[in-house]
Amino acid sequence: MLAGPRLQRANQIAQEEAMATLLVRYRDAGAIRWGELEENPPRQPKEVASVLPLVSDAKTTSDIISALDQTGIRRGPRVQVSADQLLSPVTTDAQIFAQGLNYVAHASEAQHAERKSNLIFTKASSALTGPYGDIIRPSEVQLLDYEVEFGLVLRRDLGEGQEVTDENIGDVVAGVVLCNDVSARDTMFGTTFLQWYRGKSYRTFCPAGPALWLLEPAEVRDTLKNLEIKLWVNGELRQSASSQQLIWKPAESLSYIASSIDMRCGDLLLTGTPGGVTAPATPRMVEILKTHLLKDDLRRDELRSEMSAGRPFLQPGDLVTATLADSRGPSLGGLANRIVEAPHPG
């Protein structure tokens, strides 16, 4: 029998072997490389991450997922990487799909808890930025908001006639990543016919990382039931939720999207944000939207006045932090993004 330190070491080895891959993408001098974390991901840009570089010419998230699934990749010697050199582990060739109002608390604060269908929209992949990069507030945006979410990254293509279930979701989903679906509310609701796509797609409006937690197929179903997300603004907790609270679960949501839209390996699905956004909808906001649907400037100005009556929206200098964890133990690190004003042209 094993005893004492030998037993502890055996348990440690078993735990290490059972850990899924924590995939990172980082700057190394003039190059961009993929690596695997040896320990829990960082939460702040000043931390140092211990990384095993992956010897691969993969350029995209899809490439590296396929390579790891099919061939295996040699690990190089350990390197120490400053966390502020970490990039989004989701590359900009990916499509970003998103779910709206997918937690009861958020649907209720949006005055839309009674709807019966899954709300799906898209976000430009050029919005992706690193876990510790600045979020740039455009000059025309006054109502800048946060939305912490966990994202699903696809393991394979998914298209017409393919259905995702709890039994096969591990064949479809490669892993999870922490994201912030930054949103300009005045663009979303104050421009012609409510331009959600533009309002959520400004550059830097999708911090992601610090790691993509790649899972074995058999681990995916249970992991997706045990995720916890939290978000703070300047140290004040604003959002906190568990994946068990999702209205539309990952399998049915992926099937719903694939029924009309092709998805590809490496694509990202943001699964929705919980309650706690800056300005919950009020009856007056709903009335403004209905009354002034075709009067863009008037609608925008009245919405800005109504939505700014509560706590302030994100301002230059604010620090938005967020975390993702498995309730059974593993931490997936955190985001830390400073709000900065867009530079003036010229």
N, C-alpha and C positions, 0 to 999 in steps of 0.2 A: 504493500500500500504506500501511496505517496503521503507525506506528512509535512507540516510546517511550511518552510519556504518553498520546497519542491512542489507542494500542492498549489500554493499561491501562484507560482510561476506557470504551472500547467494551466490554471484557470485564466491567467493573463494571456497566454498564447492562444487559448481557445477563443477568448473575446476578440483578440486582434484579428484572428483568422476569420471571425464572423462579421467583422466590420465591413460595410459597403465602401465603395470607392468615393472619396471626397475629391472631386475633380476641380482643379483651378486652372485659370488661364492668366498669364502674368507677363509683364515686361521684363526682359533680360537684356540690358544694354539696348541695342538697336533692334532686337528680335522679340517676337511674341511666341511664348511657349506654353505647352500644356504640362500640367504636373498633378501629382497626387499628394494630398496632405497626409502627414504622418500623425497628426493630432487634431483636436477640435479646431474648427475654423475660427479666425479672429472675429472680434466685434468692433475694433477701433483701428484707424489707419496707422497708428504708431506701433502696433504690435508687430512681431516678427513671426512669420510662418515657416515651419519646417516642411520642405517640399522635396519629393522625389520626382525629378524631371522625367517626362515620358518621351522616349526616343521615337519620334513619329513626325512625319511631314504633314499631318492632318492640319487643315486650315480652319475647318468649321466644326461646330458642335456635332453635326451629323456625321462628319468624317471620323471624329474621335470615338463617338459612340459605336459606330460600325466596326472600327478597328478593335476596340476593346472587346466587343461581343464576339467577333469572328476569329481574330488571330492572336490576341494577346500582344502586349507591348512591353519591351524591355524598359526597366527603370534605371535611370542614371544615378550617380552619387548624390547624396543628400545636399541640398543647398538651403540657405537661409534667405527668405524673401521678405522685404518690408511689405506690410499689408497694403500700403498705399500704392504698390505696383500691381495689385490684383485688378483684373479686368472682368467685365461680365463674362461668365462661363457660357452664356448663350450668345452666339454670333449673329451678326445682322442679316445673314441670308435667311434666317428663320422667319416664318410668319408668326405674328403674335395675335392669338385669339383671347378674348376676355369675356368674363361673365359679370353681369350687373345684378345687384340686389340679391345676392345668393346666400345671405344670412338674414334671418328673421329681423334682427335688430336694425340692420341697415335698410331693409325693405320698409320697415315701419317708419323709420325716421325720414325716408324719402316719400312718405304718404302713398306707398304702392305695395302694401303687404298682401292685397287680395288678388293679385294677378295670378294667372294659371299657366303661364308659359315661361320657358327658360330664356333669359335675355342674353343674347350673344352679340358682341361687336368686335371690331379689330382695332389694333394700335400699330403705328408704324414701327418697324424694327430699328429705324434710325434713332428712336427715342432711347434705346439701350445705352446704359452707361455703367461704370464700375461701381462696386459697393461703397467706395469712399470718395467718389467724384462729386463735384459741385452740381447742384440743381440750379439751372439758369432760369430766372423768372423773366419772361419776355416783357418788353416795355408796355405792350397793350393789355397785360394781364394784371388784374387787381385781386382776383379771387382764386389764389393758388392753394390747392388742397392736397392732402396725402391720402393714400389708400394702401395699407399693408395687405399683402396677399402671398399665398404660396402658389408657385407655378409648377405645372406638370410639363416635362420635356419628353417628346415622343421617341420611342425606340425604333419604330418602323413607320412606313407610310400607312395611311388609313383613308379609305375612300368608299365609293358607292357600294352599298350592299354589305358592308362590314359592320358588325355589331360588337360593341365592347360590353363585357359582363364582368362581375366580380371574379369569375373563374378564369378569364383570359386577360385581365387588365395588365398583368405582369408581362405579357407578350407585346403590349402596346406602349406602355409607359416605361421609360428608362430611369427616371428619377425626378427629384423635386428640387426647387430652388426658391429662395426668398426674393421677393420683388416689392417695389413700391410703385403702384399705378398712379403716379402724380397727375393731377388733373387741374385744368384751368376752367373753373366753373363759369366764368363770364363768357368764355369762348364756346363752351358746351351748350349754354342755354341762351346766350345773348346774340348769337350770329344767325344768319339766315337758315331757317329750318333746323336749328339745334345741332351744331356740328360737333358731335362727340369725337369723331375721328381726329379732327384738328386739335380739339381741346385736350386730348390725351396723347398727342403725338409730337409735341414740340421736342426738339433735341434735349437730351438729359432727363426726360420725363419717365424713364423706366430704369432706375437703379436695380441691379440684379447681382446676387452673389451672397457671400464671397465664394461659395462653393456650390457646385452641382452635385447633389447626393445621388450617385448612381447606385441603383438597387438591383439585386438579383431578382429575376421574375417572380420567384416564390415569396419574396418579401414585400412586394408592392402593395397588395391588397390590404394587409394589416397595417403597414406603415401609413397609408393614406387615411386610416381611421384614427390615427394617434398624433396628429400634427398640431402644434400650438404656435400661434403668431401673436406678436405684441408690437406696439408702436408708441414712441414717446416724441413729444416736441419740447425741446429745451428741458428735458428731464421729467416732464409731466406725462404720465401714462394717459394716452388717448384711446387706444384700441387694444382689445385682448379677446381672443376667441380660439376655439378648438375646431378642427376639421369635422368633428362629429356633428357640429351645428349647421353644416352646409344644407341648403334646401335641396338643390340638385347635386347629386353625388358625381364623382369623376367619371364613372363608367357610363352612366346615362347621358352625361353632358358630352362626352366624346362621341358617343353614338349619334346624338342629336346633330352635332356639327357635321359629322361625316355623312349624314343623310343628304346633305346638300352641298358640301364644300370638301374638296380634297385637302388632306393634311399630310405632312411629310415628316420623315425622320428629322429630329432636331427642332421641330416647331414647338412653340410655347403656348400653353393654355393657362392664363391667370384665372384662378377659381373664384374670385370675388373677395370683397372686403367686408369686414364686420362693421357693426355700428360704431359711432364715435367720430365721424367726419366733422369738419369744422362747423358747418352750418346745416343742421337738419332742415328739411323742407317744412315750410309753414303753410297754412291755408292761404295766406296772402301771396306767397310765391306761386302756388298753383293758380291762383286767380290771375296773376300777372301773365303767366304763360298762356293761359286760355284767352285772355282779353287782348293781348298784344302780340299774338303769334306772327302777324305779318308786319309788325312795326319794330324792326330790329333794334334801332338805336334807343327807342323809348323803352322797349322790353329790357335791354341790357342795363340801362341806367337805373330803372326801377328795381331790377333784381340786385344790382350792386348795392343799392341803398338798403333793401330789405335783408339781404344775406350778410351784410356787414354790421347789422345791429347787435349780433351776439359777440362771441369771442373772435379775435382777429384771425384772418387768414395768414398763411405763411408769408413772412417778410424777410428781406435780405438780412443775413446774420443769424437767422434761426437755424438750429441743428435738429434734424429729424433722424431718429435712430429707431431700429426695428430688429427683432430677433425671430428666429424660427427654431423650433426644437421638437423632438420626438418625446411625447409624454412619458415614454418608458425609459428615457435616459439621455440618448445622444443629443448634443447641441449642434446646430448647423450654423452657428455664428450669427453675425449681425451686420446690418447696414448702418452707416453713419454719413449723412449727406448734409452739407451746408447750403443754405439758400443764398444765391448771389444775384445781383441785378445784371441784366443783359447790358453789355457795353453799348454806349451810344455810337451810332453810325458816324464814321469819319473821325 
